[in-house]
């Protein structure tokens, strides 16, 4: 019994297992929707701008609500927050399923649903990340994050998309109903976690206006020169990434000629690469250093995305997308663990929110940029430009990724990332 239990939670304990389940099942449903929602939009219009706006609507809440969400997460019982938000997302996705089933789905309805689902993601993702040090311990952050990102990758990108594309082809409303059910399971699991965790002590100043808490997170991030530089880099990187990936559905259907099922398979290929990169990230970081792992992953991911724009063969594109997904996952694992280790636990929700305002808030800009490039030039051009942005900004941030600067930032002795001289 003990051995089976260790295998199911990775040695991180039953509380982490509940957190993992809440995230994993929800991500399977999200993966089903990830394929179905763009396909639904593509059945209504083939204009790249409105199709790209679907992705923009999903990520816009990070720009609009990111700071507020971080302050909320640091004020409330986080598992209870996850439970309530997931229950609300169940209602939204269930309503969209009903619209599709009755033939009343429209682009405005898709935008509203995408924004509402994205708003819930702002709160849930922030709360999940803020709970990791509490349920897993700070000595196991990279391992815990690897398991969570692996669950996200498998569900959101590997298992969910091909299933979602196949279900959409069979009955367009079905994938949205399954996504709604996944939110229900996640809400129930989060409720079980809330019963196992003792109530957290209210942070000092909890009675202040929430605006002050929002400013605290932003001020802390602005004052931490290392994380500030890395956050700005992440925002620009995501502009390039989203400019390309927001149009993958049209690229698959019109350039690669994969059909709806083939589009789902391409998403799964990206996820397979991401799973590979997630598994390799921790070991690679120990061998070549955390900064080098981030740099190799980021530059390589951008180069692969740019190369996708130069091919019209589905097999070659799949190999490039596999590489991009794997390299990008390494960046996510190591970067997320560094942020969690650098930020005090009492501020983690607010600082994560401030970070996401920049990093994820840039994605609507990228999606809109990609739609404009595709409309005025071509779909391949959106991939080429997006990948070049990713690669160029990653090369530019290389001086900030030296291992001694990372160590200084972790110990609180870091002064200025612009000082690139050898010590």
C-alpha positions as CSV (number, residue, x, y, z in Angstrom):
1,X,0.0,0.0,0.0
2,X,2.8,2.4,0.9
3,X,4.6,1.7,-2.4
4,X,1.4,2.3,-4.4
5,X,0.8,5.5,-2.6
6,X,4.3,6.8,-3.2
7,X,3.9,6.2,-6.9
8,X,0.6,8.0,-7.2
9,X,1.8,11.2,-5.5
10,X,5.5,11.1,-6.5
11,X,6.5,11.1,-2.8
12,X,5.1,14.5,-2.3
13,X,2.2,13.5,0.0
14,X,-1.6,13.2,-0.2
15,X,-2.2,16.9,-0.1
16,X,-0.2,17.4,-3.2
17,X,-2.0,14.5,-4.8
18,X,-5.3,16.3,-4.3
19,X,-3.9,19.5,-5.7
20,X,-2.5,17.5,-8.7
21,X,-5.9,15.9,-9.4
22,X,-7.7,19.2,-9.2
23,X,-5.3,20.6,-11.8
24,X,-5.0,17.4,-14.0
25,X,-8.6,16.6,-14.6
26,X,-9.5,20.3,-15.3
27,X,-6.6,20.3,-17.8
28,X,-7.9,17.3,-19.7
29,X,-11.2,19.2,-20.1
30,X,-9.3,22.3,-21.1
31,X,-7.4,20.3,-23.7
32,X,-10.7,19.1,-25.2
33,X,-11.8,22.7,-25.5
34,X,-8.4,23.9,-26.7
35,X,-9.0,22.0,-30.0
36,X,-12.8,22.5,-30.1
37,X,-13.0,26.3,-29.6
38,X,-10.8,27.3,-32.6
39,X,-12.5,24.7,-34.7
40,X,-15.8,26.2,-33.8
41,X,-14.6,29.6,-34.7
42,X,-13.2,28.3,-38.0
43,X,-16.6,26.9,-38.9
44,X,-18.0,30.4,-38.6
45,X,-15.2,32.3,-40.4
46,X,-11.8,31.8,-42.0
47,X,-10.7,35.4,-41.5
48,X,-7.5,35.2,-39.4
49,X,-8.3,38.3,-37.3
50,X,-11.5,37.1,-35.7
51,X,-10.1,33.6,-35.3
52,X,-7.0,35.1,-33.5
53,X,-9.2,37.2,-31.3
54,X,-10.5,34.0,-29.7
55,X,-7.1,33.4,-28.3
56,X,-6.8,37.1,-27.4
57,X,-10.1,36.8,-25.4
58,X,-8.8,33.8,-23.5
59,X,-5.7,35.7,-22.4
60,X,-7.1,39.2,-22.0
61,X,-8.2,38.5,-18.4
62,X,-4.5,38.2,-17.4
63,X,-4.0,41.8,-18.5
64,X,-7.3,43.1,-17.0
65,X,-7.5,41.1,-13.8
66,X,-4.1,39.8,-13.0
67,X,-3.2,42.2,-10.3
68,X,-6.6,42.0,-8.7
69,X,-6.5,38.2,-8.8
70,X,-3.1,38.0,-7.0
71,X,-4.4,40.2,-4.2
72,X,-7.6,38.1,-3.9
73,X,-5.6,34.8,-3.8
74,X,-3.5,36.1,-0.9
75,X,-6.6,37.1,1.1
76,X,-8.8,34.0,0.9
77,X,-8.7,30.2,1.5
78,X,-7.1,29.1,-1.8
79,X,-8.7,25.6,-2.1
80,X,-12.1,27.1,-1.5
81,X,-11.4,29.8,-4.1
82,X,-10.5,27.0,-6.6
83,X,-13.7,25.1,-5.8
84,X,-16.0,28.2,-6.3
85,X,-14.3,29.4,-9.5
86,X,-14.3,25.9,-11.1
87,X,-18.0,25.6,-10.3
88,X,-18.6,28.9,-12.1
89,X,-16.6,27.8,-15.1
90,X,-18.8,24.7,-15.3
91,X,-21.8,26.9,-15.8
92,X,-20.1,29.0,-18.5
93,X,-18.9,26.1,-20.5
94,X,-22.2,24.3,-20.1
95,X,-24.0,27.3,-21.5
96,X,-21.7,27.4,-24.5
97,X,-22.3,23.7,-25.0
98,X,-26.1,24.4,-25.1
99,X,-25.6,27.2,-27.6
100,X,-23.6,24.9,-29.9
101,X,-26.1,22.1,-29.5
102,X,-29.0,24.4,-30.5
103,X,-27.2,26.0,-33.4
104,X,-27.0,29.5,-31.8
105,X,-23.2,29.8,-31.3
106,X,-21.7,33.0,-32.8
107,X,-18.4,34.7,-32.7
108,X,-19.6,37.2,-30.0
109,X,-20.8,34.2,-27.8
110,X,-17.4,32.5,-28.3
111,X,-15.6,35.7,-27.3
112,X,-17.7,36.1,-24.1
113,X,-17.3,32.4,-23.1
114,X,-13.5,32.6,-23.8
115,X,-13.1,35.7,-21.7
116,X,-15.1,34.2,-18.8
117,X,-13.2,30.9,-18.9
118,X,-9.9,32.9,-19.1
119,X,-11.0,35.0,-16.1
120,X,-11.5,31.9,-14.1
121,X,-8.1,30.6,-15.2
122,X,-6.5,33.8,-13.8
123,X,-7.7,33.0,-10.3
124,X,-7.3,29.2,-10.4
125,X,-3.8,29.1,-11.9
126,X,-2.6,31.8,-9.4
127,X,-4.1,29.9,-6.5
128,X,-2.7,26.5,-7.6
129,X,0.8,27.9,-8.0
130,X,0.6,29.7,-4.6
131,X,-0.4,26.4,-3.0
132,X,2.5,24.4,-4.3
133,X,5.1,25.5,-1.6
134,X,2.4,24.8,1.1
135,X,1.5,21.3,0.0
136,X,4.9,20.1,-1.3
137,X,7.5,22.0,0.6
138,X,10.1,24.4,-0.7
139,X,12.8,21.7,-1.1
140,X,10.6,19.9,-3.7
141,X,9.5,22.8,-5.8
142,X,11.1,21.7,-9.1
143,X,9.8,18.2,-8.7
144,X,6.3,19.4,-7.8
145,X,6.2,21.9,-10.6
146,X,7.4,19.2,-13.0
147,X,4.5,17.0,-12.1
148,X,2.0,19.8,-12.4
149,X,3.3,21.0,-15.7
150,X,3.4,17.4,-16.9
151,X,-0.3,17.0,-15.9
152,X,-1.0,20.3,-17.7
153,X,0.9,19.2,-20.8
154,X,-0.7,15.7,-20.9
155,X,-4.2,16.9,-20.3
156,X,-4.2,20.3,-22.0
157,X,-2.2,19.4,-25.0
158,X,-1.5,15.6,-25.4
159,X,-4.7,13.8,-24.5
160,X,-7.4,16.5,-24.7
161,X,-6.8,18.1,-28.2
162,X,-7.1,14.9,-30.4
163,X,-10.0,13.8,-28.3
164,X,-11.6,17.2,-28.6
165,X,-11.1,17.4,-32.4
166,X,-12.6,13.9,-32.8
167,X,-15.6,14.7,-30.6
168,X,-16.1,18.0,-32.4
169,X,-16.3,16.2,-35.7
170,X,-18.8,13.8,-34.3
171,X,-20.9,16.3,-32.3
172,X,-19.7,19.9,-31.9
173,X,-21.4,20.4,-28.5
174,X,-19.8,17.3,-26.9
175,X,-16.3,18.6,-26.2
176,X,-17.7,21.7,-24.4
177,X,-19.9,19.5,-22.2
178,X,-16.9,17.3,-21.3
179,X,-15.0,20.5,-20.4
180,X,-17.8,21.6,-18.1
181,X,-17.8,18.2,-16.4
182,X,-14.1,18.4,-15.8
183,X,-14.6,21.7,-14.0
184,X,-17.1,20.0,-11.7
185,X,-14.6,17.2,-10.8
186,X,-11.9,19.8,-10.1
187,X,-14.2,21.8,-7.9
188,X,-15.0,18.6,-5.9
189,X,-11.4,17.7,-5.5
190,X,-10.5,21.2,-4.4
191,X,-13.2,21.0,-1.7
192,X,-11.6,17.8,-0.4
193,X,-8.2,19.6,-0.3
194,X,-9.8,22.4,1.7
195,X,-10.9,19.9,4.3
196,X,-7.3,18.6,4.7
197,X,-5.5,21.9,5.0
198,X,-5.6,23.9,8.1
199,X,-6.9,27.5,7.7
200,X,-4.1,29.9,6.9
201,X,-3.4,32.8,9.1
202,X,-4.8,36.0,7.7
203,X,-1.9,38.2,6.4
204,X,-1.0,41.4,8.0
205,X,-3.1,44.3,6.6
206,X,-5.9,42.0,5.3
207,X,-8.4,44.7,6.2
208,X,-6.8,47.3,3.9
209,X,-8.4,48.1,0.6
210,X,-7.6,45.4,-1.9
211,X,-5.9,48.1,-4.1
212,X,-3.1,48.3,-1.6
213,X,-2.5,44.5,-1.8
214,X,-2.4,44.8,-5.6
215,X,0.1,47.5,-5.4
216,X,2.2,45.5,-3.0
217,X,2.7,42.7,-5.5
218,X,3.5,45.1,-8.3
219,X,5.9,47.2,-6.1
220,X,7.7,44.1,-4.9
221,X,8.2,42.8,-8.5
222,X,9.3,46.3,-9.7
223,X,11.8,46.5,-6.8
224,X,13.3,43.1,-7.5
225,X,15.5,44.0,-10.5
226,X,16.2,40.4,-11.5
227,X,12.6,39.2,-11.6
228,X,11.6,42.4,-13.2
229,X,14.0,41.9,-16.1
230,X,12.9,38.3,-16.6
231,X,9.3,39.2,-16.4
232,X,9.6,41.8,-19.2
233,X,11.5,39.2,-21.3
234,X,8.7,36.7,-20.7
235,X,6.1,39.2,-22.0
236,X,7.9,40.0,-25.2
237,X,8.6,36.3,-25.7
238,X,4.9,35.5,-25.4
239,X,4.0,38.2,-27.9
240,X,6.0,36.3,-30.5
241,X,4.7,32.9,-29.4
242,X,1.1,33.8,-29.4
243,X,1.4,35.6,-32.8
244,X,2.1,32.2,-34.3
245,X,0.2,29.7,-32.2
246,X,-3.1,31.6,-32.1
247,X,-3.3,30.8,-35.9
248,X,-2.3,27.1,-35.8
249,X,-5.8,26.0,-36.5
250,X,-5.9,28.0,-39.8
251,X,-2.3,27.0,-40.6
252,X,-3.2,23.3,-40.1
253,X,-6.4,23.5,-42.1
254,X,-5.3,25.8,-45.0
255,X,-1.5,25.4,-45.4
256,X,-0.9,21.8,-44.1
257,X,-4.3,20.5,-45.2
258,X,-4.5,18.2,-42.1
259,X,-8.3,18.5,-41.6
260,X,-9.9,18.8,-38.2
261,X,-8.6,15.6,-36.8
262,X,-5.1,16.4,-38.0
263,X,-5.2,19.7,-36.2
264,X,-5.9,17.8,-33.0
265,X,-3.0,15.6,-33.7
266,X,-0.7,18.6,-34.2
267,X,-1.7,19.9,-30.8
268,X,-0.9,16.5,-29.3
269,X,2.5,16.5,-30.9
270,X,3.3,19.9,-29.3
271,X,2.2,18.4,-26.0
272,X,4.4,15.3,-26.5
273,X,7.3,17.5,-26.9
274,X,6.3,19.5,-23.8
275,X,6.1,16.3,-21.8
276,X,9.5,15.3,-22.9
277,X,10.9,18.7,-22.0
278,X,9.2,18.7,-18.7
279,X,10.7,15.3,-17.8
280,X,14.2,16.5,-18.8
281,X,14.1,20.0,-17.3
282,X,15.2,19.3,-13.7
283,X,18.1,17.0,-14.7
284,X,19.3,19.3,-17.4
285,X,19.2,22.3,-15.0
286,X,21.4,20.4,-12.6
287,X,23.9,19.5,-15.4
288,X,24.3,22.8,-17.3
289,X,22.7,25.3,-14.9
290,X,19.3,26.9,-14.6
291,X,20.1,29.9,-16.7
292,X,21.6,27.9,-19.5
293,X,18.6,25.6,-19.5
294,X,16.2,28.6,-19.9
295,X,18.4,30.2,-22.6
296,X,18.7,27.0,-24.7
297,X,15.0,26.3,-24.3
298,X,13.9,29.7,-25.2
299,X,16.2,30.3,-28.3
300,X,15.5,26.8,-29.6
301,X,11.7,27.1,-29.2
302,X,11.7,30.4,-31.1
303,X,13.8,29.0,-33.9
304,X,11.5,26.0,-34.3
305,X,8.4,28.2,-34.5
306,X,10.0,30.4,-37.1
307,X,11.0,27.3,-39.1
308,X,7.3,26.1,-39.1
309,X,6.5,29.1,-41.2
310,X,8.8,27.9,-43.9
311,X,7.3,24.5,-44.4
312,X,4.1,23.1,-45.9
313,X,4.5,19.4,-45.0
314,X,2.5,18.3,-42.0
315,X,5.2,15.8,-40.9
316,X,8.0,18.3,-40.9
317,X,5.8,20.9,-39.2
318,X,5.0,18.3,-36.5
319,X,8.7,17.6,-35.8
320,X,9.3,21.3,-35.4
321,X,6.3,21.8,-33.2
322,X,7.5,18.8,-31.1
323,X,10.8,20.5,-30.6
324,X,9.3,23.9,-29.8
325,X,7.0,22.3,-27.2
326,X,9.8,20.4,-25.5
327,X,12.2,23.4,-25.3
328,X,9.5,25.7,-24.1
329,X,8.5,23.3,-21.4
330,X,12.0,23.4,-20.0
331,X,11.8,27.1,-19.7
332,X,8.5,26.9,-17.9
333,X,9.6,24.3,-15.3
334,X,12.8,26.1,-14.3
335,X,11.5,29.6,-14.5
336,X,8.4,28.8,-12.4
337,X,10.5,27.1,-9.7
338,X,12.9,30.1,-9.6
339,X,10.1,32.6,-9.1
340,X,8.5,30.5,-6.3
341,X,11.9,30.2,-4.5
342,X,12.6,34.0,-4.8
343,X,9.2,35.3,-3.6
344,X,8.1,35.3,0.0
345,X,5.2,32.9,0.6
346,X,3.0,35.7,2.0
347,X,3.4,37.7,-1.3
348,X,3.5,34.8,-3.7
349,X,-0.1,35.2,-5.0
350,X,0.3,39.0,-5.5
351,X,3.7,38.8,-7.1
352,X,2.6,35.9,-9.3
353,X,-0.4,38.0,-10.4
354,X,1.8,41.0,-11.2
355,X,4.2,38.7,-13.2
356,X,1.3,37.2,-15.1
357,X,-0.1,40.7,-16.0
358,X,3.0,41.2,-18.0
359,X,3.8,37.6,-19.2
360,X,0.2,36.5,-20.0
361,X,-1.2,40.0,-20.6
362,X,1.1,40.3,-23.6
363,X,-0.6,37.3,-25.3
364,X,-3.7,39.2,-26.5
365,X,-1.3,41.7,-28.1
366,X,0.6,38.8,-29.8
367,X,-2.6,37.1,-31.0
368,X,-3.8,40.4,-32.5
369,X,-0.4,41.0,-34.1
370,X,-0.5,37.5,-35.6
371,X,-4.0,38.0,-37.0
372,X,-2.9,41.3,-38.6
373,X,0.2,39.7,-40.1
374,X,-1.7,36.8,-41.5
375,X,-4.4,39.0,-43.0
376,X,-1.9,41.5,-44.6
377,X,0.8,39.0,-45.5
378,X,0.2,35.3,-45.0
379,X,-0.3,32.6,-42.4
380,X,3.4,31.4,-42.7
381,X,4.6,35.0,-42.2
382,X,2.9,35.1,-38.8
383,X,4.9,32.0,-37.7
384,X,8.1,33.4,-39.1
385,X,7.8,36.8,-37.4
386,X,6.6,35.3,-34.1
387,X,9.5,32.9,-34.0
388,X,12.0,35.6,-34.8
389,X,10.6,37.7,-32.0
390,X,11.0,34.8,-29.5
391,X,14.5,34.1,-30.6
392,X,15.8,37.7,-30.7
393,X,14.4,38.6,-27.2
394,X,15.9,35.4,-25.7
395,X,19.3,36.1,-27.1
396,X,19.0,39.6,-25.7
397,X,18.2,38.4,-22.2
398,X,21.2,36.0,-22.1
399,X,23.3,38.2,-19.8
400,X,20.6,38.0,-17.1
401,X,20.7,34.2,-17.2
402,X,24.2,33.7,-15.8
403,X,24.2,31.3,-13.0
404,X,25.9,33.6,-10.5
405,X,23.3,36.2,-11.1
406,X,20.5,33.6,-10.4
407,X,22.3,32.5,-7.2
408,X,22.6,36.2,-6.1
409,X,18.9,36.7,-6.7
410,X,18.0,33.6,-4.7
411,X,20.1,34.7,-1.7
412,X,19.0,38.4,-1.9
413,X,22.4,39.8,-2.8
414,X,21.6,40.6,-6.4
415,X,22.1,44.3,-7.3
416,X,21.7,44.9,-11.0
417,X,21.1,42.5,-13.8
418,X,22.6,45.0,-16.2
419,X,26.0,44.4,-14.6
420,X,27.2,41.6,-16.9
421,X,30.9,41.7,-15.9
422,X,32.5,38.5,-14.5
423,X,32.8,38.3,-10.8
